[in-house]
Amino acid sequence: MPAKSSAQQKAAGAALSAKRGEIKKSELKGASKSMEKSMSEKQLDELASTKRKGKPEHAS
């Protein structure tokens, strides 16, 4: 499932980093915190690897 906005893509990237242990889970906030808890590493990887070109900053 591709990200709908660049903000969603960035949040997924942060959650993926925490899930892999690259950053502390306590550093997450907002959407990335809930994404880390509720999504698998594969799902996060799919969202985070979405191309940002042509995506709005925030989905309406």
Number of C-alpha atoms within 10 A of each C-alpha: 9 15 21 17 20 21 17 20 25 20 24 29 21 23 31 25 19 19 19 11 10 11 14 12 18 8 11 18 13 8 15 23 18 14 23 22 11 11 15 12 16 10 15 26 19 15 22 22 14 19 13 16 8 8 15 12 14 10 11 6
